[in-house]
Amino acid sequence: MAGLSLYFEDGHDDLDDFGFDDYGSECDGIRITAFLDAGQDNLTPLGRLEKYAFSENVFNRQIVARGLLDVLREFSDNENDFISVMETVARMSEDGEPTVRAELMEQVPNIAMFLHESQPNFPAAFSRYLVPIVVRYLTDPNNQVRKTSQAALLVLLEQGLICKGDVESKVCPVLLDLTEPSSDDDYKIEAVAIMCKLVTMLSRDTVEQLLLLRFCELCSDARLFQVRKVCAANFGEFCSIVGQDATEKLLMSKFFDLCSDSLWGIRKACAECFMIVSNSTSPGVRRSKLSPLFISLISDQSRWVRQAAFQSLGRFISTFANPSSTGLYFREDGTLLEVPRCPSDSEPSPCPASSTRCSTNGPTERPPQANQDGRSTPSLESMSRGASSADSAHTPPRERREGLACHHSNPAPPAAAHGRSKETEHTDDNFNSFHYWRPPLPDISEELEILKAEAPRGQPGRVTEGGAGSEEEMACLEPATSSQIQKVLDCLQPHMDDPDVQAQVQVLSAALKAAQLESQTEAEGPSDSQPPEVGDGVESSPGGKTTELSDEPPSQQAGEPAPTGEQEHTQVEVEEMETEARESPPDSPVLVRDDSDQSSVASELTEAVEEEGKAESAPNQNVIPQPLLDQYLSMTDPARAQTVDTEIAKHCAFSLPGVALTLGRQNWHCLKDTYETLATDVQWKVRRTLAFSIHELAVILGDQLTAADLVPIFNGFLKDLDEVRIGVLKHLYDFLKLLHAEKRREYLYQLQEFMVTDNSRNWRFRYELAEQLILIIELYGHYDVFDYLRQIALTLCSDKVSEVRWISYKLVVEILQKMYACGAHDLGLNFINELVVRFCHCPKWVGRQAFAFICQTIVEEDCMPMDQFAQHLLPSLLSLSSDPVANVRVLVAKALRQSVMEKAYFKEPGSAYSDELEETVTALQADKDRDVCFFASLDPSRALMDTAALI
């Protein structure tokens, strides 16, 4: 202690023995621990601390409290002295002056950190002396002291300086006492706020045992709305900590009460935390209970509540997302990726049930994808069913049914099934998505010929090969009655969650409507047209069979069009459902046809196809409750901007990728019109939001929907304001890599347009372009890179802003590396010659300096063979060693000493360039500029210094 000195001259000795009685608060130059120095009172440092810690002068006590950390450091070498100081601190905490107590509490977090670092020496000092002070100050009568202690407590919890035992035994009991119904209002409100912040720093067990029940009581506090408002604002944190079970059993009822509170501020707080609460509930509760509750908040009488609800709508919808249905998942770094597929997608059968994952990232089942029309791509299981349908395409109905029964009893090996699927594979030149996205149509030409042999009044014709024209098979080809179709629809209603069932219900609904219309037509009266009588004739069937006909069937009357492929397909789907019903258990729905019930197949199926197309174009889905989707789609309504929020369209655009991810690409048609409306919004902020997220939306939709629906909007953003274009530019690589090569190549001509900006001073725009071009290089071939990107890179290298030039030099190196990596040495040599002319022989020293940096980067990244570098670039680099500008010679010295001479090619004893390099470096070491000498003499093994400031 004798070595301690003062900041003051000896003339200040008369100031109360180095005390602070005569100093004002403006004396900031005073060393706080100066009162510990030896003075005229002959007191020990500890005695002097006692004197000023309990001085009658308030300012002295404040100074001691403010300097406690330094005092502890002074006495930390002696354990006894340290304990004496801590006891002095404990007594000071009982000071009657609030400012002293506040000063003391402000130092507690710093003292706690010091004690934590010195824990081996003083393991229990913080828990024994300081924690009780913090807890006691939570109930201090002075508001400033309480606020200071609350802030100190939160800091201690955030830094993990309070052990779990102290929290449970000292902090939580005080908070529970302060939140009692009989507690003072001010204390209660403050304690609730601390409790809600404290919960995020405690374990789940501690929260459930100590705080959860009290929180539920506080949510129903009828006297203080401030308490309910704090609970509502922090409701999500409690739900996320305690988990799903406790949320649904204890907290959900309280949340419903808060959402219907009489004060709009509490309802608004509930709307803001709705997403976190939803994440803590099961899908059933989310759909059945939270969705109607959220709709009530959207329809709230208060505009502020409606505004908060609409802002949270997209986030709430995103909680319905399921990776197993969307086929996408988020990596730890936030990147959106597709769920990995099975290694062998060509297998006709799905992956074994025992293997649920191909890797640790996601399930093996192929996620549903979507075509341009929005239909989902079949999964592996549906693909296998389609393959088996293709096998039976050329099989008569009876043999197909028999084969199906045999398949259930003795399934064929996968290899055999795979072989059959390859044998039956064929290509339809007239591609139609209606056929493609459904099970392959069977070849029923023989059955049609058999059908022609049947008389319209039930008189069977003669067929040379018997058995094929039986009444049972004819019943399978006749249309079903409306009652039979309705029966099947009723049985399918409980399974509407399955997308396959939805598709069947749509087809059957259309067929039901057609059957009802046909029955109404028949009720009005029979048709006047009668089938013409035709004499016996012989016709050759496609399979080479001879069939004798007696009559033409009613469906082939003169002047009536034959059923189209789509009409036949709808009829075939009904037939296949009948076949499955026969093979299904007794409780499955069975569809039986009546021979006496005849209808017009052509008109029925045409109507069915039209109705199915209308149903698919409607924005219907079953992923989220339809009222939520309807409210979200209404956010683009101009009336919403007047009644809810002027920036509601921006909130809609911000959350649209999350909603699209939740719905999946198969339901993109529900959002397509909304997205196009937002993309043409008059507010540039809305378009800017979409531009920043269009690459994520492209990942969600897949390449086909991206090419059809997003590329036109992307092209519009390219011609928009700079505030919108920057969103596209920042993720240009991410978007282009999702496009097909032909479509991607079209943007080569438009990259030059990014060089033109509304404001020439917007250099960050050009900097971002250079960064994106470095990534984009890998997407194009070397000829395209040389023809298009090379010129842009050279233009950026001449930019007025050094930051743009710096990143552009790296772009030039990447282009050269692309040339040599693709084996295009001729193009690489042409580019090198252009670099030498443009930079090495540049009249401005900045260009020559850039050449030295480019050469160094080429060597460090091995962009080209070293023999090629030595032949084409090294002579030009060595010529710059005598440049008149020192900044150029600095980078030449750094490139030669730290990069070039460290390569094995130049270290070999027989190297033709080793002598010349040594001479050049020696000359640079003797340079008159000290910076040049430093870099020429610097040991390469030392950490390389950053010379970016020299560029």
Secondary structure, DSSP 8 states (H G I E B T S, - for coil): -TT---SS-GGGTTTTTT-STT--TT-TTS-GGGGGS--TT---HHHHHHHHHT-S-HHHHHHHHHTHHHHHHHTTT-HHHHHHHHHHHHHHTT-S-HHHHHHHHHTHHHHHHHHHHTTTTSTTHIIIIIHHHHHHHTT-SSHHHHHHHHHHHHHHHHTT-S-HHHIIIIIHHHHHHHTSTTS-HHHHHHHHHHHHHHGGGS-HHHIIIIIHHHHHHHHT-SS-HHHHHHHHHTHHHHHHHH-HHHIIIIIHHHHHHHHT-SSHHHHHHHHHTHHHHHHTS-HHHIIIIIHHHHHHHHT-SSHHHHHHHHHHHHHHHHTT--HHHH-EEE-TTS-EEE----S-TT-SS---TT--EEETTEESS---EE-TTS-EE--HHHHHHHHHHHHTTTS-HHHHHHHHHHHHHS---HHHHHHHHHHT----SS--HHHHTS------HHHHHHHHTS-TTS----BSSTTTT-HHHHHHHS---HHHHHHHHHHHGGGTTSHHHHHHHHHHHHHHHHHHHHHHHHHH---S--------EEEE-TTS-EEEESS--GGG-TT-----HHHHHHHHHHHHHHHHHHHS-TTS------TT----HHHHHHHHHHHHHHHHHS---SSS-HHHHHHHHGGG-HHHHHHT-TTHHHHHHHHHHHHHHHH-GGGGGGTHHHHHHHHT-S-HHHHHHHHHHHHHHHHHHHHHHIIIIIHHHHHHHHTS-HHHHHHHHHTHHHHHTTS-HHHHHGGGTTGGGGG--SSTT-HHHHHHHHHHHHHHGGGS-HHHIIIIIHHHHHHHTT-SSHHHHHHHHHHHHHHHHHHHHTT-HHHHHHHHHHHIIIIIT-SSHHHHHHHHHHHHHHHHTT-S-HHHHHHHTHHHHHHGGG-SSHHHHHHHHHHHHHTGGGSHHHHSTT-TTHHHHHHHHHHHHT-SSHHHHHHHH--TTS-----GGG-
